[in-house]
């Protein structure tokens, strides 16, 4: 059973303290109420609180002074400020000094509960991020792992697999759509491995001309070609003892695929123009957005190299399959981007968060980050509204496919649209029919009936 969150209510109005205490207790919070800031400080000396809800203007010790005390004692405590008309400027100043939010008097008790729930979600996200970073740091990790945030089943599976495979030298093939964070995962696996203190060397196989690829990968000797004015180590040798990350490995030309296969089998390289082989100790992590199985069938990728790379397959799910992760990611990215661009935006309106959650995100996390940064720059308030989001996100022009052209009945059109919406819901939830029914706002039984009726497996 989870612990009840503790709340300290600080206000000199006895009636408000009484009503708020009763309502918060009914909604599962352990609540204590005092009449002024001085009494609140005495309570803080006795015990800690998860949340402090305080009025701005009070006798003895005011809300801003109390905020400073709370932040100096327990920086992780959430502070919410209550303000009457005429004190909102002071409330905004409190937010600038570190309060989570303010609420204007008079307010309905359930509005306060909603604000507490939002604050709790933010704290859970931060705790999850701290936990993930600590878990990675314990095994040598570091850096930015924003794309790994999420509690959806696919992302839990990815994180679990990363931790299991990190300590071994086995070759890994990371697959996934553009923007899912393939290089990020490769760096994380490296930083969790015993090789973490050795180099992580990335090579984008699609960004280097074919004529230069062999030299880039394996190095060259002086005079081996026109511009070879000196010996040069290749990236495979630079990664000795560490990890070589081959991004977009599906772009490698067939001639280079043969040499990469030999390198993986023999753990030796031969620089261009050299007659001697050089042994190297390198772990290879490859990544591609292509279907390499299909590439093999079409004769564009060697089958033996595919099996040599695909010892440990690691598929990164697209954002549309990570049910429930978009709001978590959006809040995390908002905080991170705020520090980078120097603008303090506190959150999203419920409507904006809903729009983000329902967008298909073909560009995945990279597109989501771009969208949030754009919204933050254009946002005139301290909360992102639907109107701040890019037009293609808030007003998608994507038509529903499958509706036949021509003279058809309304009933037929509805059937086509309904079937397509069901397919999309199943796609968004990774085939989970219970969650799909929730998204479609129908019962599970109704969904099962429609699946059978439309012949959808």
C-alpha positions, -999 to 999 in steps of 0.1 A, spaced: 0 0 0 14 34 -10 21 61 16 -4 89 20 12 122 9 15 148 37 2 183 33 7 214 56 -20 241 51 -10 276 63 -37 303 63 -51 327 89 -87 321 78 -100 294 101 -129 285 78 -106 279 48 -83 258 69 -112 236 81 -128 231 47 -95 224 29 -83 200 56 -116 180 54 -115 179 16 -79 169 14 -83 141 40 -113 128 20 -91 126 -10 -64 106 6 -40 133 19 -26 134 55 -32 170 64 -21 194 91 -33 230 93 -18 261 111 -27 297 112 5 315 103 40 311 90 56 310 124 35 280 134 43 264 101 80 267 108 75 251 142 57 222 124 85 219 99 109 216 128 89 185 140 84 167 108 87 170 70 58 175 45 55 165 9 35 197 2 31 231 18 0 252 8 4 287 21 -13 320 19 8 350 9 -3 376 35 -3 364 71 7 378 105 41 371 120 57 353 90 44 358 55 42 334 26 74 345 9 94 341 41 79 307 46 88 297 11 124 306 17 124 285 49 109 255 32 134 257 3 163 260 26 152 231 48 137 206 23 142 217 -14 121 188 -27 90 199 -9 63 213 -32 50 247 -23 17 260 -36 8 296 -29 -28 309 -23 -35 345 -32 -64 369 -29 -71 396 -54 -44 422 -51 -17 398 -40 -12 380 -73 19 399 -81 34 386 -49 22 351 -58 40 353 -91 71 364 -73 68 333 -51 66 311 -83 97 329 -96 114 321 -62 106 284 -65 70 278 -56 53 252 -78 22 272 -86 -3 296 -71 -41 295 -69 -64 325 -67 -89 329 -39 -117 320 -38 -113 285 -53 -132 253 -51 -115 225 -30 -115 202 -60 -94 227 -79 -67 224 -52 -69 186 -54 -63 188 -92 -33 211 -86 -19 186 -61 -24 158 -85 -5 177 -112 23 185 -88 25 148 -78 28 137 -114 57 162 -118 74 148 -87 69 112 -99 85 121 -132 114 138 -115 118 108 -91 117 84 -121 143 104 -139 165 105 -107 160 67 -103 170 60 -139 200 82 -138 211 67 -104 206 32 -119 227 41 -149 253 59 -128 257 29 -105 268 9 -135 288 37 -150 262 56 -170 259 93 -175 247 119 -199 212 127 -212 188 97 -213 156 116 -220 144 92 -248 146 63 -222 120 80 -199 87 62 -198 67 36 -180 51 19 -210 57 -18 -214 79 -14 -245 103 11 -228 105 -10 -196 115 -39 -219 142 -18 -237 157 -6 -204 157 -41 -189 174 -55 -220 200 -28 -221 210 -36 -185 213 -73 -193 234 -70 -224 257 -41 -214 284 -61 -196 291 -84 -226 311 -78 -257 284 -93 -279 274 -73 -311 241 -55 -309 219 -43 -337 196 -14 -327 166 -9 -350 139 17 -350 124 46 -368 142 79 -372 141 100 -340 137 71 -316 171 75 -300 193 47 -314 226 65 -308 215 75 -273 208 38 -265 242 28 -280 259 54 -258 240 42 -227 249 5 -233 286 16 -237 285 37 -205 270 8 -185 296 -16 -197 331 -25 -184 343 -5 -214 329 28 -201 363 44 -195 374 36 -231 364 55 -263 329 55 -277 334 61 -314 304 68 -337 304 65 -375 275 74 -397 278 50 -426 255 71 -448 273 104 -443 307 95 -458 314 90 -496 319 54 -506 355 61 -518 365 74 -484 346 49 -462 373 22 -460 400 47 -451 376 63 -425 369 29 -409 402 11 -411 428 40 -417 454 43 -444 491 44 -450 511 74 -463 510 74 -501 482 48 -504 462 73 -525 466 109 -538 457 128 -506 473 103 -482 502 126 -470 507 107 -437 496 76 -419 461 79 -404 444 57 -378 409 46 -387 379 48 -364 380 11 -356 415 15 -342 406 46 -323 378 26 -306 403 -1 -294 392 -13 -260 359 6 -263 328 6 -285 324 13 -323 290 26 -331 280 20 -368 249 42 -374 229 36 -405 248 4 -412 223 -5 -439 239 22 -461 272 4 -464 281 -5 -500 285 -43 -506 322 -40 -511 326 -25 -476 302 -51 -461 327 -79 -470 355 -61 -452 333 -53 -422 324 -89 -420 360 -100 -419 367 -74 -392 339 -87 -370 350 -123 -375 388 -119 -371 389 -88 -349 416 -75 -372 419 -45 -395 441 -37 -425 446 0 -432 444 10 -469 479 6 -485 492 -17 -457 502 -54 -461 499 -61 -424 468 -68 -402 463 -51 -369 444 -67 -340 419 -46 -322 395 -52 -293 363 -35 -302 326 -40 -293 304 -32 -323 269 -17 -319 252 -11 -352 220 7 -359 196 11 -388 162 25 -396 159 0 -425 145 -35 -425 178 -54 -430 159 -87 -434 142 -71 -465 175 -57 -476 190 -92 -475 160 -106 -496 165 -78 -521 202 -85 -524 213 -52 -510 228 -65 -478 249 -96 -471 231 -123 -452 262 -134 -434 269 -99 -422 233 -95 -411 235 -125 -388 269 -114 -375 255 -80 -366 221 -92 -353 234 -113 -324 215 -92 -300 186 -74 -316 173 -43 -298 142 -27 -313 133 8 -301 95 14 -303 82 44 -321 65 70 -298 30 61 -311 35 26 -295 46 40 -261 12 44 -246 11 70 -219 48 81 -223 42 113 -243 30 134 -213 60 122 -192 84 130 -220 68 163 -227 71 175 -190 107 163 -189 117 180 -221 99 212 -210 121 214 -179 153 205 -198 146 229 -227 138 257 -202 173 255 -188 188 254 -223 169 284 -238 166 303 -206 128 306 -204 107 294 -175 75 277 -186 57 258 -159 37 233 -178 9 225 -203 -28 231 -203 -48 199 -201 -60 205 -236 -24 210 -250 -12 178 -232 -41 159 -247 -33 171 -282 4 160 -277 -7 126 -264 -29 120 -294 -5 131 -321 11 102 -340 46 117 -339 61 103 -371 94 120 -362 93 104 -327 111 120 -297 131 143 -320 99 157 -334 83 160 -299 114 179 -286 113 203 -317 76 209 -311 80 217 -274 109 241 -280 89 259 -307 59 262 -283 81 275 -255 96 302 -276 61 314 -289 43 310 -255 34 344 -241 23 330 -207 39 305 -183 17 276 -195 17 262 -230 -17 263 -246 -30 245 -277 -26 277 -297 12 277 -289 17 243 -306 28 240 -342 -1 240 -366 6 205 -380 3 192 -344 -28 210 -332 -46 208 -366 -34 176 -383 -45 175 -419 -41 137 -422 -72 123 -439 -86 90 -428 -76 64 -454 -98 36 -465 -130 56 -473 -139 48 -509 -143 76 -534 -176 81 -552 -212 78 -543 -214 57 -511 -239 56 -483 -233 74 -449 -235 40 -432 -207 26 -453 -185 57 -447 -191 54 -410 -180 17 -411 -148 26 -429 -139 54 -405 -148 33 -375 -126 4 -386 -97 27 -393 -100 44 -359 -100 9 -342 -68 0 -362 -51 32 -351 -61 27 -315 -46 -8 -316 -15 5 -332 -11 32 -306 -15 7 -277 7 -20 -292 -23 -43 -297 -36 -39 -261 -74 -42 -266 -83 -29 -231 -63 3 -236 -76 6 -271 -112 4 -259 -104 32 -233 -89 54 -260 -119 48 -283 -143 55 -254 -162 23 -258 -165 -8 -236 -141 -38 -240 -170 -60 -251 -181 -35 -277 -145 -34 -291 -144 -72 -293 -177 -72 -312 -164 -46 -337 -132 -65 -342 -151 -96 -352 -176 -76 -373 -148 -58 -392 -125 -88 -394 -97 -70 -377 -72 -93 -360 
